[in-house]
Amino acid sequence: MQPEVRFVRTYFVATLLICGCIVVQSFDAVSASASPVPVRYREGLLHGFLVLSTMDGAHIAEGDLIQVPHGNQITSRLIYHFKDGSLQDETVVFAQRGNFRLVSYHLIQKGPAFQHATEITIAPSSGQVTIQYTDDDGKEKTANEHLKLPPDLANGMVLTLLKNLAPDAPPMEVSMLVATPKPRLVKLAIRNAGKDPFSLAGAGREALHYAIKVEIGGIAGLVAPWLGKQPADSHVWILGGESPTFVKSETLSYMGGP
């Protein structure tokens, strides 16, 4: 019998199978402060194929990561099609001139794999954030807010930013907007957790392991651990070298999951 996949008490594991071309160019070293991440490696044309699994190894979705460059901007679309019919469709446009900067963001999550159907649209230049979601009673609701968004906003860009961190970079923070279901800004505290071995076609390799902690902030952040609302840490593995690439991640499927 197939297990019910709602990600209420588990992580999912995303693994990259095949990647396309990456244009590599060196820039200045990465700053460790909570500020936009400098570009060390420019992104380019890419088509990656991914597999999404539960922590016990059950494959529950397949995905495509497609990146297309337009001048100094990249349009990146990540789509997961779940076996239960659920869909996650994320499109991000970011600039990569000097520092990485979010230009626009759009996310759709729907189906039984997610606690609520959600659609998020972010326009950083204007600060306009729109979140459409269904509540616990199945009613459709919309939250429109105008926010002062920080320049280090990293929605849809975390893997790209990690590929641009120097291996010896100190801990750093970036911002992320999440739906709770209303928009909320949180911090992602990123630290290098060392190197972990993995194998490819029987050959041993090492990947840089990054641990990512969600810092909610404010009174909500203080009481979150006591209420069991503090999100578990995420983990991402990056193969370093002249052309860093994503290997694997372990993370929750939506904000609010234990």
C-alpha positions in Angstrom: 0.0 0.0 0.0 1.3 3.4 -0.9 1.9 5.7 2.1 -0.2 8.8 2.5 2.1 11.7 1.7 1.1 14.9 3.5 4.6 15.8 4.9 3.1 16.5 8.3 5.7 14.6 10.2 8.5 14.2 7.7 11.1 15.8 5.4 11.3 15.4 1.7 14.5 14.7 -0.1 15.3 16.4 -3.5 18.0 14.9 -5.6 19.4 16.4 -8.8 19.9 13.7 -11.5 21.1 15.7 -14.6 22.1 19.3 -15.0 22.7 21.4 -18.1 25.2 24.2 -18.8 26.4 26.7 -16.2 28.3 29.8 -17.2 31.1 30.3 -14.7 32.7 33.6 -13.8 34.6 34.7 -10.7 33.8 37.7 -8.6 34.7 39.1 -5.2 34.5 37.0 -2.0 31.2 36.4 -0.2 30.2 38.7 2.6 29.1 37.0 5.9 26.7 39.8 6.9 22.9 39.8 6.4 23.1 41.5 3.0 22.7 40.5 -0.7 25.1 37.7 -1.7 27.8 38.7 -4.2 27.9 36.9 -7.5 30.9 34.5 -7.8 29.4 32.2 -10.4 27.0 33.5 -13.0 24.0 31.2 -13.7 23.2 30.3 -17.3 21.1 27.9 -19.4 20.2 24.9 -17.4 17.7 22.0 -17.4 17.9 19.8 -14.4 15.8 16.7 -13.6 15.0 16.0 -9.9 13.4 13.2 -7.8 11.5 14.0 -4.7 11.4 11.3 -2.0 10.3 10.8 1.6 13.1 10.2 4.1 12.5 6.5 3.9 13.3 6.5 0.2 9.8 6.4 -1.3 9.7 8.4 -4.5 6.6 10.7 -4.6 7.3 13.3 -7.2 9.5 14.1 -10.2 10.6 17.6 -11.1 12.2 19.9 -13.7 14.4 22.8 -13.0 14.6 25.1 -16.1 16.8 28.3 -16.2 16.9 30.7 -19.1 19.2 33.8 -19.1 18.1 37.2 -20.4 21.0 39.7 -20.2 21.9 40.0 -16.5 18.7 38.3 -15.4 17.8 34.6 -15.0 14.3 33.2 -15.2 14.2 30.0 -13.1 11.2 27.6 -13.0 11.0 24.6 -10.7 8.1 22.3 -11.2 7.2 19.1 -9.2 4.5 16.7 -10.3 3.4 14.4 -7.5 2.2 10.9 -7.9 -1.0 11.9 -5.9 -1.7 14.7 -8.4 -0.3 17.5 -6.3 1.6 20.3 -8.0 4.3 22.7 -6.9 5.2 25.3 -9.5 7.8 28.0 -8.6 9.0 30.7 -10.9 11.7 33.2 -9.9 13.4 36.0 -11.8 16.6 37.3 -10.3 19.4 39.7 -11.3 23.0 38.6 -11.1 25.0 41.8 -11.6 27.4 42.4 -8.7 24.9 40.9 -6.1 22.1 38.5 -6.5 18.7 40.4 -6.3 15.2 39.0 -6.5 13.2 40.7 -9.3 9.9 38.7 -9.1 8.6 35.5 -7.5 5.5 33.3 -8.0 4.7 30.0 -6.3 1.7 27.6 -6.6 1.2 24.7 -4.3 -1.9 22.6 -4.5 -3.1 19.1 -3.9 -3.1 16.6 -1.0 0.7 16.9 -0.4 0.2 20.4 1.0 -1.8 21.5 4.1 -3.5 24.3 2.1 -3.6 25.3 -1.5 -1.5 28.4 -1.8 -0.4 30.9 -4.5 2.2 33.6 -3.6 3.2 36.5 -5.8 6.0 38.9 -4.8 7.0 42.1 -6.5 10.1 43.4 -4.6 10.4 46.7 -6.5 7.0 47.8 -5.3 6.8 45.7 -2.1 3.5 44.3 -3.2 2.8 40.8 -1.9 -0.4 38.8 -2.8 -1.2 35.4 -1.2 -4.2 33.4 -2.2 -5.0 30.4 -0.1 -7.7 28.1 1.2 -8.4 28.1 4.9 -9.2 25.1 7.1 -12.8 25.2 6.0 -11.8 25.1 2.3 -12.8 28.8 1.7 -10.7 30.8 -0.7 -9.1 33.9 0.8 -6.7 36.6 -0.4 -4.1 38.6 1.5 -2.8 41.7 -0.2 0.0 43.6 1.6 2.5 46.3 0.8 5.7 45.6 2.7 9.2 47.0 2.9 11.1 44.1 1.5 14.8 43.7 2.3 17.4 43.6 -0.5 18.6 40.1 0.6 15.2 38.5 0.0 16.0 35.0 -1.1 12.7 33.3 -2.2 13.5 30.7 -4.9 17.2 31.6 -4.8 18.6 29.6 -1.8 20.3 26.9 -3.9 21.9 29.6 -6.2 23.1 31.5 -3.2 24.7 28.5 -1.6 26.6 27.7 -4.8 28.1 31.2 -4.5 29.3 30.9 -0.9 33.1 30.3 -0.4 33.8 26.9 1.3 35.3 28.8 4.3 32.5 31.4 4.5 31.3 32.2 8.1 27.7 31.8 9.1 25.4 34.3 7.3 21.7 35.3 7.1 19.3 36.0 4.3 15.6 37.0 4.4 12.6 35.0 3.1 8.9 35.8 2.9 6.6 32.9 3.9 2.9 32.4 4.0 1.5 31.6 7.5 -0.9 32.0 5.6 -0.5 35.8 5.7 2.9 37.1 4.6 5.6 37.1 7.1 9.3 37.9 6.8 11.7 35.4 8.5 15.5 35.0 8.5 17.4 32.0 7.2 20.5 31.4 9.3 23.0 29.5 7.1 26.1 27.7 8.4 28.7 25.4 6.9 28.3 21.9 8.5 31.4 20.4 7.0 31.9 17.9 4.2 29.9 14.7 3.7 30.9 11.8 1.4 28.6 10.5 -1.4 29.1 8.3 -4.4 28.4 8.7 -8.1 28.6 5.6 -10.3 30.6 4.0 -7.6 33.2 6.8 -7.4 33.6 8.6 -4.0 33.1 12.3 -3.8 32.6 15.0 -1.1 29.8 17.6 -0.9 29.7 20.7 1.2 26.9 20.4 3.8 24.9 23.5 4.7 22.5 23.6 7.6 19.7 26.2 7.4 17.7 27.4 10.4 14.5 29.4 10.1 14.6 32.3 12.6 11.0 33.6 13.1 11.9 36.6 15.2 9.8 38.7 17.6 7.5 37.2 20.3 6.4 34.5 17.9 9.9 33.4 17.6 10.4 33.2 21.3 7.4 31.0 21.9 7.6 28.9 18.8 9.9 26.2 20.3 7.6 25.9 23.3 4.5 25.5 21.1 6.2 23.1 18.7 6.0 25.6 15.9 9.8 26.1 15.3 10.5 24.6 11.8 13.1 21.9 11.8 16.5 22.8 10.2 16.9 22.2 6.5 20.0 20.6 5.0 21.5 21.1 1.5 24.5 19.5 -0.1 26.6 21.3 -2.8 29.4 19.8 -4.9 32.1 22.5 -4.9 34.9 23.2 -7.3 35.1 25.3 -10.4 31.4 24.8 -11.2 29.5 24.2 -8.0 26.3 22.3 -8.3 23.3 21.1 -6.2 23.5 17.5 -5.0 20.6 17.0 -2.5 18.4 18.7 0.0 16.4 17.7 3.0 13.6 20.1 4.0 10.0 20.5 4.9 7.5 20.8 2.1 5.7 23.9 3.5 6.1 26.5 6.3 4.2 25.4 9.4 4.9 21.7 9.0 6.6 20.2 12.1 
